[in-house]
Amino acid sequence: MIEHFKLHFITDQLSGAQVIPAEYNLLLVFASILTAVFASYISFLLSARIKHSYLKNESQIWTIMASCFLGIGIWGMHFVGMLAYNLPIPIEYNISITLISILPSVFASYIVLSPVLQTNKGLLFRSVLMGAGIGSMHFVGMMAMVMPANMAYEPWLFSLSILVAVVLSGLALKINELRLAKGIHQTRMNLVVALVMGSAISGMHYIGMISMSVFETEYTTYVTTHDYSTLAQLIIIILVALSLFVLGVVELRARSLLSAKLKAVLNTVQDVVISFNNEGKIEFANPAAIHVFGYQPHDLIGKHIRTLIPERSLELDEILRDSQLSKRTAGKSSSRLLKGQRANKKRFPITLTISSIGKKESGPYVATIKDLSDIRNQEAFTQTIFDNLPIMLFVKDAEHLTFSHVNKAGEQLLGKNKDQLIGLNDFDIFSNEQAVSFVQTDRDVLKSDETLTIEEKPVTIDGNTHYLRTRKLTIKDSNGKAQYLLDVSEDVTELKQAKTELENLHQRMAMAADAAHIGIWEWNFETNELIWDDWMHTLFEIPKSEFKGDYSAWANSLHPDEYEDVTNKLKLAILNGEEFHAEFQIVLPSGKTRYINADGRIYGNSMIGVNFDITKRVMAEKKIRQLAQTDHLTGLANRNALERFIKQEFARVERTGSKVGCLYFDLDKFKPINDTHGHATGDKVLVEVAKRLQDTARKTDCVARIGGDEFVVIVTDIENQVQINRALSRLICAIKAPIKSECGDLFVEASVGFALYPDDAQSFDELLSMADKRMYDQKHHCFSCNAISCK
C-alpha cells in the first residue's frame, strides 16, 4: 500500500503507466452536492444571526457555530463525494489526516463569516481565502487515501478547480452581503446563496477529481467491488443530526435572548406589568409593583388581582366571570380609568389595559397598570395656573364651537362666570355680525391646522369696545383629530389707546419740529446705528436712499476745522454720562456750509437729541460783530477794533522789544470835492482812499478810519526811523494818486503825524493823541506832504 502525503503532478514517466479507470455512484454524487448546498444554507442563516446580534459575546458564538457547521459541511460533502468514487483496487483512509482535513475549511469559514474581518477585509481577499480553504480541505483529504497505486494531478485542471472555488465563493459571499444589507430574508434568496456556495464546494471537488489520475504499479492488486453506501448513509445521518442539533441550539439561544431582552424591558418600565389567569390569580409581576403598589413582586404571586384593583371593571369582570367571554375578548385590549389600592389600603387613580397572550380558555392575560397620581396632581397644578393667568384663555369644542372652558380673565371680559359660559357659542354672547366673523375664523383655523395670530381685533361686549390680541390653535387627540380650539387673548385696549395718544403726540411733535426746522436723531453708540427723522435729512441734504444709517453719515459732514473739537465733546459726554451740546459747521454735499446747534441726552446705550439750523443766527451775529468792529462805509477797522489791535501789539512789544508806529492821516482838499460834487462822490473818494491804504499797508499792519476824513495806520515791528519814513512815503503816494470818477480825475492830499510806542506814549490814548497832535502841528505850520516825491 502506498501513502500519498505529498501532491504529485503527472509527469512523462507516469504518463506511460496504465491508468486505472474509476466509476461514480451517481446517487452518492447527488447526495454529496445536496450536502454542500444544505450546509451552506444553514451557515448563511446563522450568518444573519451574526449581523443582528447585540448582546455581549453573542456575535462570537454565532460566528463559531456558523463556521464549524460550514467547515464540517464542506468536509462531509468531500467525504461523501469520495465514497461515490469507485476504483477496482483496495483503498484505506488515514484517520488522522482525514480529521485534520476538516481544519482548513473551518478556519477559512470563520475568517470569511467573522463580522470584524468582513468590515476590514475586501471581498477579493475573503473569496480567495474561502476558495483556498475548500481546496486545502479537498487535497489534504485526498492525501489521506492509502492505495496500491500512484495518484497524480493534471496541473491546469488542478488550477481550474481552485479558480472555480474562488469565483463561486466570491459570488455567493457578494449575494449574501446584498441580502443582509437590504434585509432580504426570503427562503428563495437564501436558497440562491446556498446553491452558489454549494456549487463552489462541489465544483471544486469534482473538477479536482477529474484532474486526478490513478496509475498502476508493480504492487497494484485488484478487487471486485466496494460497498461504501452504508458508510455514506452514516455520514449523511450524522450531518443531519448535527444540523438538527445546531438548529435546536439556535432556537434555544434565540428564545433565551428574547427572554433576557423581555425581562430587561419589564424591569426598566415604570408601569406595573402583571400576568394572571382567568381566575384572577397573579402569575407574574415586574419590579414596578414595589413603588406603585408597595408589594414585592414575589409577594403578589398567587394573590387575586382584586388585591390591587378592588374597583369593578366590566372587562375584568367578563374575564373572571365567564371563560367563554374570555375567548371572545382574546387578543383585544382597551384602557379603563379605575382606582387602584396600595398595600397601605390607600386608593389612587390608575389606567388598566388588559390583553390576552393566548387563545386558550384559561388565559393567560397581561395587564398594564399606569399610576396616574402624578398626572392628576399635574392636572390640578396646571388647572390652577390656567385659571389664574392674567391673559384670557377660551377652550371651544372643535365640532360645535361651544365653550368648554374659560379662565377667570375670560370670565371678567365676557361678564359671565364659567358655569354660565360652558355650552354657549359665539352667537349667544356677541352680535350676529361679530359671531359670524368669529365662527368663520375658527373654522379656518381648524381647517388649515395652523396657528393664527390676530392683532388688535375690536370686540364689542355690552356696548363697550375692547381690542384683543389673539392666538388661535388646534388641540388634537392621540389620533391626530382636532378635539378643541384654544383661544389665547390679551386685552390691549389700554395699550392701543396709549399707542394712539403717543402716535398723535409724535405727529404733533413732528409737525412742530418741522415748523421749527428741528431735526430729531437717535444714535446707539454700541451698535453704531443712527436714526434720523425727515428734517435731519433736509438739514444735511442726504437723501434717505443714500443714508447709511450709522455714525459716519454725521461725522463725515463735520467741517474739517471743527471735527476734532466736536467729536471730543461727544466722546466726553458719553464717557461721563452727561448731556451733549455743541454748535458747529457742516459741509453739505453741494459744497455749501451750514451751522448746526446740537443737543443730546443719554438713554441706556443710546443718545437722543435734536439739531437746529442756526445758520441765519450765526451769520447775523457775524454781521453784528463785523459792524461793531468795522467802519460801515469803508470796511476798515473802527476805533474799537483799532484799540483792541494796539493793546495786543503792546503785549507783543513787551515780549519782543520791538516798537509800534502810529500814523495819523487827515485828508487835505477833500472838503471842496465833497461840497462841489456832493456827498456821494465824497463817499466814493473815502472808500477809494481806504482801499489804497489797505492795499499798501502790510498784512501785519492795521488800517482804521476813526473820523470823517481821518485814517490811522498802525505799523508793527518798527526798529528805526527809516522804516517809518518808508511806510509814510508809500502811503502818501498812494493817497496822492489821481482818483477816477464820473466827474473826472480828483486829487486829494493828506497831513500826517506819527508817534512811537513806547518812545512817545505808554498807552493807546496817549499814542493816538500824540500822533494827532503832530498831524495838526504839521497842518498848522503848513508843512506839506507834497515834499515827498512820488513817481
Buried (B, 14 or more C-beta within 10 A) or exposed (E): EEEBEEEEEBEEEBEEBEEBEBEEBEEBBEBBBBBBBBBBBBBBBBBBBBBEBEEEEBBBBBBBBBBBBBBBBBBBBBBBBBBBBBBBBBBEBBEEBBEBBBBBBBBBBBBBBBBEBBEEBEBEBBBBBBBBBBBBBBBBBBBBBBBBBBBBBBEEBBBBBBBBBBBBBBBBBBBBBEBBEEEEEEEEBBBBBBBBBBBBBBBBBBBBBBBBBBBBBEEBEEEEEBEBBEEBBEBBEEBEEBBEEBBEEBEEBEEEBEEEEEEEEBEEEEBBBBBBBBEBBBBBBBBBBBEBBEBEBEBBEEBBBEBBBBBEBEBBEBBBEEBEBBBEBBEEBEEBEBEBBBBEEEEBBBBBBBBBEEEEEEBBBBBBBBBBBEEEEEEEEEEEEBBEBEBBBBBBBBEEBBBBBBBBBBBEBBEBEBEBBBEBBBBEBBEEEBBEBBBEBBEEBBEEEEEBEEEEBEBEBEEEEBBBBBBBBBEEEEEEEBBBBBBBBBBBBEEBEEEEEEEEEEEEEBEEBBEEBBBBBBBBBEEEEBBBBEBBBBBBEBEEEEBEEBBEBBEEBBBEEBBEEBBEBBEEBBEEEEEBEBBBBBBEEEEEEBBBBBBBBBEEEBBBBBBBBBBEEBEEEEEEEEEEBBBEEBEBBBBEBBBBBBEEBBEEBEEEEBBBBBBBBBBBEBEEBBEEBEEEBBEBBBBBBBBBBBEBBEEEBBBBBBEEBBBBBBBBBBEEEEBBEEBBBBBBBBBBBEBEBEEEEBEBBBBBBBBBBBEBBEEBEBBBBBBBEBBEEBBEEEEEBEEBEEE
